[in-house]
Amino acid sequence: MIFGDFKYQKSVKKLTATNLNELKNALDFISQNRGNGYFVGYLLYEARLAFLDETFQSQTPFLYFEQFLERKKYPLEPLKEHAFYPKIHSSLDQETYFKQFKAVKEHLKNGDTYQVNLTMDLFLDTKAKPKRVFKEVVHNQNTPFKALIENEFGSILSFSPELFFELEFLDTAIKIITKPMKGTIARSNNPLIDEKNRLFLQNDDKNRSENVMIVDLLRNDLSRLALKNSVKVNQLFEIISLPSVYQMISEIEAQLPLKTSLFEIFKALFPCGSVTGCPKIKTMQIIEELEKRPRGVYCGAIGMVEEKKALFSVPIRTLEKRACEDFLHLGVGSGVTYQSKASKEYEESFLKSFFVMPKIEFEIVETMKIIKKDQKLEINNKNAHKERLMNSAQYFNFKYDDNLLDFELEKEGVLRVLLNKRGKLIKEYKNLEPLKSLEIRLSETPIDKHNDFLYHKTTYAPFYQKARALIKKGVMFDEIFYNQDLELTEGARSNLILEIHNKLLTPYFSAGALSGTGVVGLLKKGLVEHASLKLQDLQRADKIYCINALYGLVEVKIK
């Protein structure tokens, strides 16, 4: 388990809660035993229901903590290659969001609320495993409150920059600091525009208004616990810089009586006002009516308690994979006030998802054979190439034209097209070279089938770079790869087909293979079947074939 700059080890106890009594018992146990190691865990946003209704009973735990005996510094490892590039889609279309926004505006007009934190779920489809996703995204947003928590209920990957509260256990009191975050604007690669955006956020009345509302709310929440006259605002409207956005934060401090328990602190403060709005209880009711979904750990709390201090974040910029699902949730949202504009708030919500994307440039590739038919040039198997190119463009959210392959061809041979994210299509023609070798060899190292780039043909393919260099020199026809489960996958430039007992078999694409146009055609005709092929199958095959768009079906031999 990771939280902040530390990896926690030697777990000796797990604490969970599904109702108020269990919640109190768990937090009281942590308060009483904070001198015995480190407690790391989370509260889901839905824990608020237990604080509001003592009869509330959850189906699954809304609190989870583990007690650890040791911790060590978490090293930020160099990132050699990318494997994570998700397809992102929203739980809400713009029309539905605008309807919710309009409903919020009515509540604001009627005086039911002064600010509503309206959120939505983004869904991220990826082959990458949570640990790999964390390892990559932390290079984009390495915050003081980063967290990786995996248990039987799912995986939580948090890159939150927002402090919920920090406790320092002193001899005569408990010092508490909270830093609500409200106000966001995009960063720019242009230094002049970047500075202009920062200054705009610093001085914008709308963002300042949002921020000060939450400051007042938290001051009020703290005053219910704090020693008399100890609540003070240390900093208003500070601008902090993150890789993709600027954020506005403020800082509030108070002194709490020494006997104040962790349960009492959460009861007074949870959830943080920056992710609800104000007044808190009425606004949470409005949110529940409109959003109609559990937020999960998003907008809840993630933190660590030890002998001398406690530290909890507000889990924004947080990914969650639930045990029963095969995709990641990413909650995003913004504070809506009477001054807010629907289009701007919708745009701001999506802006907060940019931190997850890898900072690499690449193009989608299709390599096709140009043939002459009835005295006319045409792309062989054009529809299959077009379908695959468009599917990849949709996955990577690249712009494209439905007629992207409908252009006049120049000559027979090989046509390589490259599509960039702005929708520009580059065409490269060359002659089809005669085969220099009919030999294949087996790769010395496995590939990771949980790599999003394996399933799309792009210019980003470091896993095949060495093999393709040898193919270009004519050393071999192809190098055959296998995954971590010792399943055969594909070649660096072709799909693999084995003839075993008079059957033609090809690896499942899910093993880590590209859906080549040639092999897909054979599968559709029923000439080839999918199978889970192991390393030994390469040796026992009666015949071995490789197939690609340029050379078709080629019988090969192991080198």
Secondary structure, 3 states (H helix, E strand, C coil): CEECCEEEEEEEEEEEECEHHHHHHHHHHHHHCCCCCEEEEEECHHHHHHHHCCCCECCCCCEEEEEEEEEEECCCCCCCCCCCCCEEEECCCHHHHHHHHHHHHHHHHCCCCCEEEEEEEEEEECCCCHHHHHHHHCCCCCCCCCEEEEECCEEEEECCCCEEEEEEECCCEEEEEECCEEEEEECCCCHHHHHHHHHHHHHCHHHHHHHHHHHHHHHHHHHCCCCCCCCEEEEEEEEEECCCEEEEEEEEEEEEECCCCHHHHHHHHCCCHHHCEECHHHHHHHHHHHHCCCCCCCCCEEEEECCCEEEEECCCCEEEEECCCCCEEEEEEEEECCCCCHHHHHHHHHHCCHHHCCCCCCCEEEEEEEEEECCEEEECCHHHHHHHHHHHHHHHCCCCCCCCCCCCCCCCEEEEEEECCCCCEEEEEECCCCCCCCEEEECCCCECCCCHHHHCCECCCHHHHHHHHHHHCCCCCEEEEEECCCEEEEECCCEEEEEECCEEEEECHHHCCCCCHHHHHHHHCCCCEEECCEHHHHHHCCEEEEEECCCEEEEEEEC
